[in-house]
Amino acid sequence: MKNIKISSAQFEHKSGDKNYNLSVIDSLSKKAKQQGADIVAFHECSITGYTFARHLSKEQMLELAEFIPDGETISKLTQIAAKNNIVVLAGLFEKDKEDNLFKAYVCVDKNGLVAKFRKLHPFINPYLTPGNEYCVFDLCGWKCGILICYDNNIIENVRATKLLGADIIFMPHVTMCTPSTRPGAGFIDPKLWENREADPTSLRLEFDGMKGREWLMKWLPARAYDNAIYAVFSNAIGMDDDQLKNGCSMIIDPFGDVIAECRTLGDDITTATITADKLTKAGGYRYIKARRPELYKDIIGVSHKSEQKVVWLTADE
């Protein structure tokens, strides 16, 4: 496999404003290409906005969602990819002809849709339907996968995507800076964002502390390390509805090392070179080879009732 360059982006989206969000995706895609990137990845629901959807009725969700690949957004992403000569990954709400709703993430090149993934564990709106399959596809000579936000917290999803052949997993998020049962978690005061130019230090301390990056670093590098993959993490920054998000979009290599990260307090991209040699040099490559599935296949595969509790969401509803 040849070396490729991937950019991970962060930006402050506008809720429900697809035209604005696509304009930012266009400009950041151009910037990524100027840095030599072959691929640029944006966050979950980067096209539609995210947290505001918790208030929407099914009728409003259907109005916001699109058919894929026949909707207008895929056409516009194709134009962006062609104009900038770059592969673009971005997220939106999807609907089908039976009015089922999904959280989707798409990969688009100059010729149109390359891949589509439906989030396996959606929760932001009660009318969303979970996806029911993994997604592994060829991109620039590499095997790639997609898992959206909460999907990555269930470790079996990452391992399954790796075992299906993925060496790069795109992990779009809108995460951090929300309450949970973990000590130190919680919302960040939006006034810090409003005052970021005069006082960036106070905001950075919150963004990088236990409400934000320190929590992320407890688990995200392990997903890359354990599975010998490149993890491309993309996250929103700024106000997402009434919640502040901290960005820190990054790329982690198979050793679990952060090789590129956005540190700007605003819209930005970060770019890293992806090389094949790390895939087999990393410890996870050996660990996967050493597995003994006969010991635990019946344990891991046993049926159970799936539960998903999101404290910051359920506490307010």
C-alpha positions in Angstrom: 0.0 0.0 0.0 1.3 3.4 -0.9 1.6 6.2 1.7 -1.4 8.6 1.8 -2.2 11.8 3.6 -5.4 12.2 5.6 -6.8 15.3 7.2 -9.1 15.4 10.1 -11.3 18.5 10.4 -13.1 20.4 13.1 -15.5 23.3 12.8 -18.4 25.0 14.5 -21.5 23.9 12.5 -24.8 25.7 12.4 -27.9 23.7 13.4 -30.0 22.8 10.4 -28.1 25.1 8.0 -26.8 22.7 5.4 -25.7 25.4 3.0 -23.5 27.0 5.6 -22.0 23.8 6.8 -21.3 22.6 3.3 -19.6 25.9 2.6 -17.2 25.3 5.5 -16.7 21.7 4.4 -15.7 23.1 1.0 -13.2 25.6 2.3 -11.6 23.2 4.7 -11.4 20.6 2.0 -9.5 23.1 -0.1 -7.2 23.7 2.8 -6.6 20.0 3.3 -5.7 19.6 -0.4 -3.3 22.5 -0.1 -1.6 20.5 2.7 -1.3 17.5 0.3 -4.2 15.4 1.7 -5.8 12.7 -0.3 -8.8 12.4 2.1 -10.5 14.8 4.6 -12.9 13.6 7.3 -15.5 15.8 9.1 -17.5 15.1 12.3 -20.8 13.3 12.9 -23.7 15.2 11.4 -21.3 17.9 10.2 -23.8 18.7 7.3 -27.0 18.9 9.4 -25.9 19.8 12.9 -26.4 17.4 15.8 -27.6 18.1 19.3 -30.6 20.3 18.2 -32.1 17.2 16.8 -33.1 16.0 20.3 -36.0 18.5 20.1 -37.3 17.5 16.7 -40.5 15.6 15.9 -40.5 12.8 13.4 -42.0 15.1 10.8 -39.2 17.6 11.3 -36.6 14.9 11.2 -37.9 13.6 7.9 -37.8 17.2 6.6 -34.1 17.5 7.6 -33.1 14.0 6.5 -32.2 13.0 2.9 -32.2 10.0 0.7 -28.8 8.6 0.0 -27.4 8.7 -2.6 -30.2 10.6 -4.4 -30.4 13.6 -2.1 -29.0 17.0 -2.8 -26.2 16.8 -0.3 -24.4 13.9 -2.0 -24.5 15.9 -5.2 -23.0 18.9 -3.5 -20.3 16.7 -1.7 -19.4 15.2 -5.1 -18.9 18.7 -6.5 -16.7 19.7 -3.5 -14.7 16.5 -3.9 -14.2 17.1 -7.7 -13.4 20.8 -7.3 -10.8 20.2 -4.7 -9.6 16.8 -6.0 -10.0 15.2 -2.6 -12.1 12.4 -1.0 -14.6 13.8 1.6 -16.2 12.1 4.5 -19.1 13.8 6.3 -22.3 13.1 8.3 -26.0 13.7 8.0 -29.4 12.3 8.8 -30.8 9.8 6.3 -34.3 8.6 5.5 -35.6 5.8 3.3 -38.7 5.3 1.3 -40.5 3.8 4.4 -39.8 6.9 6.4 -37.2 5.2 8.6 -34.5 7.6 9.9 -30.8 6.9 10.3 -27.7 8.7 11.4 -25.4 8.3 8.4 -21.8 9.0 7.5 -20.7 9.0 3.9 -17.6 8.8 1.8 -17.7 10.7 -1.5 -15.2 11.2 -4.2 -15.3 13.1 -7.5 -17.4 10.3 -9.0 -20.0 10.2 -6.2 -20.8 8.0 -3.3 -18.1 5.5 -2.3 -19.4 4.2 1.0 -22.2 4.8 3.5 -22.5 3.7 7.1 -25.5 3.9 9.5 -24.7 4.5 13.2 -25.2 1.3 15.2 -26.0 3.0 18.5 -27.9 6.3 17.7 -29.6 8.1 20.6 -29.9 11.9 19.9 -33.5 11.5 18.6 -36.0 8.8 19.5 -37.1 8.3 15.9 -33.7 7.1 14.7 -33.3 3.5 13.6 -30.0 1.7 14.5 -27.8 0.5 11.6 -27.4 -3.3 11.4 -24.1 -3.8 9.5 -20.4 -2.9 9.5 -18.8 -1.0 6.7 -15.4 -1.8 5.1 -14.4 -0.4 1.8 -11.5 0.4 -0.5 -10.1 3.9 -0.5 -6.9 5.1 -2.1 -5.5 1.5 -2.0 -6.4 1.0 1.7 -9.1 -0.9 3.5 -11.1 1.6 5.5 -14.0 1.4 8.0 -16.4 3.8 9.7 -17.8 3.8 13.2 -19.8 6.8 14.5 -19.2 8.3 18.0 -20.8 5.9 20.6 -20.2 2.9 18.3 -16.5 3.3 19.2 -17.2 3.0 22.9 -18.4 -0.6 22.4 -15.0 -2.3 21.9 -16.4 -5.2 19.9 -17.4 -2.9 17.1 -13.8 -1.7 16.6 -12.4 -5.2 16.7 -15.1 -6.5 14.3 -14.3 -3.7 11.8 -10.6 -4.6 12.0 -11.3 -8.3 11.5 -13.3 -7.4 8.4 -10.1 -5.9 7.0 -10.0 -2.3 8.0 -6.6 -0.7 8.6 -8.0 2.8 8.9 -11.2 3.5 10.8 -12.9 6.9 10.5 -14.4 7.8 13.9 -16.6 10.9 13.5 -17.9 12.3 16.8 -19.7 15.1 18.5 -18.5 14.4 22.0 -17.0 15.5 25.3 -18.0 18.4 27.6 -21.2 16.7 28.8 -22.2 15.4 32.2 -21.8 11.7 33.0 -21.4 9.4 36.0 -17.7 9.9 35.8 -16.2 12.4 38.3 -15.0 15.5 36.6 -17.3 15.4 33.7 -19.8 18.2 32.8 -20.8 21.0 30.5 -18.4 23.9 29.8 -19.7 27.5 30.2 -20.4 28.9 26.7 -19.2 32.3 28.0 -15.6 30.9 27.8 -16.1 30.3 24.1 -17.5 33.9 23.6 -14.4 35.2 25.4 -11.8 32.9 23.7 -9.8 35.6 22.0 -9.4 37.7 25.2 -8.9 34.7 27.4 -7.9 31.5 25.6 -6.2 30.0 28.6 -9.3 29.5 30.7 -11.0 27.8 27.8 -8.1 25.6 27.0 -7.8 24.4 30.6 -11.5 23.3 30.4 -11.1 21.8 26.9 -8.0 19.8 27.8 -9.1 18.7 31.3 -11.3 15.9 32.5 -14.4 17.4 30.8 -12.6 17.0 27.4 -9.4 15.7 26.1 -8.2 14.0 29.3 -11.3 11.8 29.1 -10.7 11.1 25.4 -7.2 10.0 26.0 -8.3 7.3 28.5 -9.8 5.2 25.7 -9.3 6.4 22.1 -5.6 5.6 21.8 -6.4 2.1 23.1 -8.8 1.5 20.2 -5.9 2.1 17.7 -3.3 0.3 19.8 -5.2 -2.9 20.5 -6.4 -3.3 16.9 -3.3 -2.0 15.0 -5.3 0.6 13.1 -5.1 4.2 12.2 -7.9 6.0 14.0 -9.1 9.2 12.3 -11.1 11.1 15.0 -13.1 14.1 13.9 -15.1 16.3 16.4 -17.1 19.5 16.4 -15.7 22.6 18.1 -17.7 25.6 19.4 -21.4 25.8 20.1 -23.5 22.8 19.1 -27.0 24.0 19.9 -26.7 25.0 23.6 -23.6 22.9 24.3 -20.0 23.7 23.8 -17.7 21.2 22.1 -13.9 21.1 22.3 -12.7 19.8 18.9 -9.2 18.3 19.3 -9.7 16.4 16.0 -6.7 14.0 15.7 -5.2 11.1 13.9 -3.7 8.2 16.0 -1.4 5.6 14.6 -1.3 1.8 15.3 1.1 2.4 18.1 -1.6 4.5 19.9 0.4 7.7 19.3 -1.3 11.0 18.3 0.5 11.9 15.1 -1.6 15.0 14.3 -4.1 17.1 16.2 -6.1 20.3 15.8 -5.1 22.8 18.6 -6.8 25.9 17.2 -9.7 27.3 19.1 -11.8 27.4 15.9 -12.3 25.8 12.5 -9.2 23.9 11.4 -7.7 20.8 9.9 -4.8 18.6 10.8 -2.9 16.3 8.4 -0.8 13.2 8.8 1.0 10.7 6.6 -0.4 7.2 6.8 2.2 4.4 6.2 1.7 0.7 5.9 4.8 -0.4 7.9 3.2 0.5 11.3 0.3 -1.9 10.7 2.6 -4.9 11.2 5.2 -3.4 13.5 2.6 -2.3 16.1 1.8 -4.6 19.1 -1.8 -5.0 18.1 -0.8 -6.9 15.0 0.8 -9.6 17.2 -2.1 -9.6 19.6 -4.6 -10.3 16.9 -2.5 -13.1 15.6 -2.3 -14.6 19.1 -6.1 -14.7 19.7 -7.8 -17.9 20.8 -11.4 -17.4 19.8 -12.4 -21.0 20.9 -12.0 -19.8 24.5 -14.4 -16.9 24.3 -16.5 -17.0 21.2 -19.5 -18.3 23.1 -19.0 -15.8 25.9 -18.7 -12.7 23.6 -21.5 -13.9 21.4 -24.0 -14.7 24.1 -27.4 -13.0 23.7 -28.3 -10.2 26.1 -30.6 -7.2 26.3 -28.8 -4.2 24.9 -29.1 -1.0 26.9 -27.8 2.4 26.1 -28.0 5.1 28.8 -26.8 8.6 28.0 -26.8 10.6 31.2 -26.6 14.2 29.8 -29.5 13.4 27.4 -31.9 11.5 29.7 -31.3 13.8 32.7 -32.9 16.7 30.8 -35.7 14.9 29.1 
